[in-house]
Amino acid sequence: MRLREKFLSYSKYILSALFLVCGHSFLFAQQEEASDSTNETMVYLIHADEIRLDRFLNPDAHILRGNVVFRHDSMYMYCDSALFYQDRNMFNAYKNIKAVQGDTLFLYGDSLYYDGEKKMLRVRNNVKLINNSLELVTDKLNYDRAKELAYFFDNGKMYDENNTLSSKYGEYSTKTEMASFYGNVDLVNKDYTLDSDTLLYHTTSKMAVIISPTQIRNQSNLINSKHGFFYTDRKFIILLDRSMLISEDSLRTMTADSIVYNDNEHYAQAFGNILVDDNQNNMGLRGNYLYFCELNDSILVTDMAQAIIAQAPDSMFIHADTFKVVTFFKMDTIADGTLVATDSVLYRQFRGYNKAKGYKSDFQFMADSLVFDSRDTCLSMYKDPIIWSDNLQVLGELVKAYMNDSTLDWINVINQALFVEQTDSGYYNQISSREMKAFFRNGHMWRTDADGNVQVVFYPIDQDQVMIGMNTTSAPNLSAFFTEQRTLEKMKIVGASKGVLYPMDKIPANKKHLSNFAWFSSLRPYSKDDIFRWRTKNDSQKLKVTSTRKAPLPTLKKNNKRKN
């Protein structure tokens, strides 16, 4: 028994020595096979400081320690120790894991499982994948070498020169350099943050592809989109499928079928069914094309352009070929005396160009162009403007309509002013003058002041609301007053005047209308949809702009030289 125990004791040392010799012989054989063989399906052991076999604990594995190196076709894998299952063409590696493919792909971790048949790596804990300038960090990653696709799960974070992306799950293709992120996706750089549930990212072009509801935020805007392309290095975004651009203060929102936003050049363009809501100015814009300049806070809208000014008790709807919103900023003087614009807004102008037409329940208008100024809430209408209110019509060369609490307060008609009121019996009260002012109360005109070369055709009524005749009057100035029932009540004439009162049955046919009388009910918009139907005056009905001559400057005649 003692001899048997001594033999078994010595045999342990003998077996260890044999394993050591066999290990080095095995390593040498592997190295030769790796250099000569063309069989790329095999995993080769290139080096290990120590190789052991344990027939009792792990009979199928070679136990490797110290500077272990494997190769499988073009990939080299390094570790401190490993269990190598040569028959199954696989191994488990531990500590200081490093896998290298070419000079661009590097993979690190605490442990590694590699299946040579499936060409699949499973790396766990403190995992880092580096491919060119990209770095992916996670605790659980599988890399399918056949598909050149890395899968990470249980949270991962990817870094490149510009961005940091993180999500619960994701995958990265080293072949196409496209990454996919799923679950609590965040993209962060020095200018933007992006939040989504699903995101695609091309690591070479630095382009994020939006395929699910996503929010993008910078210092000035918030973007909501479910489909688009975000070029993060150029700060250039293409948004599709009814995306929304919201100002930092949430006072202005823009929604459109598609939006192009260039943050580098500070502009945005929108296309198709555009909705802009300006809560600060209580205004909305509609159209099919929009250009927004962020530097000067200006907007251009065209193609079925429409402005909606929210008012009590209803809204005003305006159409023109093109709208512009222009912002004017407070100026400041810097050290060298140069004037520069500050961030403080002084006022805004809303401008409509070509075929402007507006509808509100209590008044309507049309003009060639218009300007609304936020300083005095004045709507100026140019070139053949007309305003209608109830059974009243006012026109001239220039009409300025002043608003009070978003309702019509008073209007000023300059040059060739004409006021016409259609009575219930079909007659027309008329006033023409060089300039006219009309004042409104509760949405109805109650007073009109006419100045300069006033001409009047007026049908007075008695207490029983019966017309007593027709009055024609000429005067330098006149004021007309109207009842709550919107009928002409009285007139006040200032200065020398002359006039004639004709009985109803003695009215001359050529006296019924002033020389510039015109009734344009056919041009009037009768609904908010009617503002898109443009009807114009005949050429003979269009006003010719009043021309004024400037007084000549006095000149001194040159003295003629005397002849000797």
C-alpha positions, 0 to 999 in steps of 0.5 A: 500500500505504501508503494502504491501511495508513493507511486500515485504521489510521484505520478502527479508530478510525472503527469504535470511534466508530461502535460507541460511537454505536450502543451508546448508540443501542441502549441508548436503544432498549432502554430505550424497549422495556423501558418500552413492551413487554408482551412479558415473554419478552424479556431487556432491557438497561437500561444499560451504560457501554460496548457493543462488538461483536467480529465476529471473536472473538465475533460473536453477542454484545454486549460490555457493560462498566460498571454493566450492568443487565438486566431480565427481567419482574420481575427485575433483574440487575446486573454489571460486564461481560457478553456479551449474546446478544440473538438467543438471549435470554440473557447471561453476566455477570461480577463483582459479580453481583446479581439482585433480584426484588421487595423480598425476593429477592436473589442474589449471585455472581461469575458468572452465566449467564441463559437467558431462554427457560427463565428459568434462572439459573446463579450460580457462586462466592461465591454468596449467596441472600437471601430475607426473613430467610433466607440461602443460601451456596454456590459453585454454584447454579441458580435456576429462576424458572419453578418458583421453585426454587433448586438448590445443589450442591457443598456449601451452607449456609443461615442463618436467625434460629435455625438453620444448615443445611448439606449437599452438595446441596439445593434451596429453593423461594422460593414454598413456602419449603421447603428440601430437603437431601441428603448429610451434612446438619447442622442446628445452633442454640444448643440442638440439633445434627441429623445426617441424610442427607436433611432437609426444612426449612420456613423460615417455621415453622422446622420440620424434617421428618425423612424418613431416619435422623436423630440429634438431640442436646441437652444432656440427650438423644439422639434417633434417628428416621427420621420426624418433625417438629422445630419448632426455634424451639419446641424441640418434636419429634414422632417417628414410626415407632419412634423412640428417646429416649436419656438423655445418659449413655446409661443410659436409652432409650425407644422407641415408635411415636410420641414427643412431646418438648417441651424448652421445658416439659421433658416427653415423651409416648410412644404405642404399644408403649413400651419403656423400658430403665433400665440404671442401675436394671436395670429395663425398662418397657413400655406403650402410654402414657408421660409423662416429666417431665424436671425431676423425672426422673419417669415414668408408664406405663399401658395394658398397663403392665409392669415388668421387673426384671432379676435373676439368674438370671431377671427379675421381670415386674410388671403394674399399671394404672399405674406411676410412677417418682419420683426424690428429689433431695438438697436444698440451702439457698441464701442466703435460706434456701430449700431447693432440689433439686440434681442429686444423686439420693438414691433412686428409688421405683417405684410400681404402682397397681391390680391389681398382679401379679408373676411370677418363677420362684422367687416370684409375688405380687399386690396392689392396689398396690405400692412399690419403694424403691431405698434398702432394695430393699424391695417393699411390697405393699398391700391384700390382698397375696399372695406365693407361693413353691414350695408356700408362700403368705403373705398379710396386710394389708401385705407388705414383700419385701426384695431382696438382689442382686435376689433375695428375701431376706426378707419382713415381713407386718404384720397378719392374717399367714397362712402356708400350705404345701401338702404333697405329700399335699394337707394344709396346714401353717398359721400365723397371727399378728399379724406374720410374718417369712419368710427365704429362702436360695437362693430358698427359705424356710428360716425363719418367725418369727410374733409375736402371737396365733400359731395353728398347724395342723401335720402333723409327719413322721417319719424315713421322711417319713410323717405322724404326725398333726396338731398344733394349737398356740396361742402368743405367738411361734413360729419354723418351720424348713424343709428344703432340700426345702422341707418343714416340719422343726421349730417353736420355740415361745416363751412359754406355749402349748397344743396337741393332737396328733391321730392321722391317723385321729382328726383332727376335720374342723373342726380341719383349717383355721384360722379365717382359712385360705384357699388362693388357687392360682387367683389365682396367676400361672403365667407372665409372660403370666399377670400380665395376667389379673386374678383377684380374691378374693371379697368374703368373702375380702378382708381387713378392715383392722385399725383401731387406736384412739388413746388419748384425751388427758387433759383437765382439767375446768373448775372450777365457780364457787362460789355465794355 
